[in-house]
Amino acid sequence: MSYAEAGGLRIWYEEHGTGKPLVLLHGEYGSTETFAPIRPALAARRRLIAVDLQGHGRTADVDRPLRYESMADDVAALLRHLGLPRADVLGYSLGGGVALRTAIQHPGLVRRLVLVSTPFRRHGWYPRTLAAMSAHDERVAQQMRGTPLHERYARVAPRPQDWQALWARGGELLRRDYDWSAEVAALPMPVLLVFADADEIPVSHAAEFFGLLGGGHRDAGGDGTDRPASRLAVLPGLTHYDVLTSPALPAAVLPFLTHPARAPG
């Protein structure tokens, strides 16, 4: 567990387990601790590098807006700092957006990509979810004081008083429109998409996402010859909030990370 000076940011990361590296990127207002329920299963097979993104957890904020693109550059800078020419990357929710931008902006650094409960465009979220995210500001941050989310932040953050500023910056990020469909279709690495069947993102968006990656267009054939390199998992009986705690997640992720690779298409 340590800090690294990477990309102009003093970024906190933790390492667990041994094997090929797997970077873990948490969701909005979260930290490395959100992976604790599935960390033992993943660390039994992989060298985990869990990161606290800008302004989250033990990584203090800096004088720049929160952007998926700049946080992706931070992840790339950390990998170079650690001397890792390539790594697998798993991101959840906000961290999924950062993981996706890392693969788009630094494709040579990402061997395989796992995106959990994250859309490829802003309007992939349900409208009600979008409305709630758009309302994030300092007033909502004040209402969240005393919740487990706030208590975790207050326990580990270098400046606990930044809680309200984090929500203001997070809300500004979440109100920004984006559509990365063209970049997704051009990704060179295999991608695993994981969604809950009662997620904040419709299953129809998951299917569209998979289609951009070459999936869902044809029968794979009896011998699987036409199977796409990327994969889609819709985990039953789960939501956006508990998918990260379910043993079904590492059960889906680990086989994907180890199956023989071939070019997408």
Sequence and secondary structure as in RCSB ss.txt:
>XXXX:A:sequence
MSYAEAGGLRIWYEEHGTGKPLVLLHGEYGSTETFAPIRPALAARRRLIAVDLQGHGRTADVDRPLRYESMADDV
AALLRHLGLPRADVLGYSLGGGVALRTAIQHPGLVRRLVLVSTPFRRHGWYPRTLAAMSAHDERVAQQMRGTPLH
ERYARVAPRPQDWQALWARGGELLRRDYDWSAEVAALPMPVLLVFADADEIPVSHAAEFFGLLGGGHRDAGGDGT
DRPASRLAVLPGLTHYDVLTSPALPAAVLPFLTHPARAPG
>XXXX:A:secstr
 EEEEETTEEEEEEEES SSEEEEE  TT  GGGGTTTHHHHHTTSEEEEE  TTSTTS   SS   HHHHHHHH
HHHHHHTT S EEEEEETHHHHHHHHHHHH GGGEEEEEEES  SBGGGS HHHHHHHHT SHHHHHHTTTSHHH
HHHHHH S GGGHHHHHHHHHHHHTS  B HHHHHT  S EEEEEEEE SS HHHHHHHHHHTT SSS   TT T
T  SSEEEEEEEEETTTGGG THHHHHHHHHHHS      
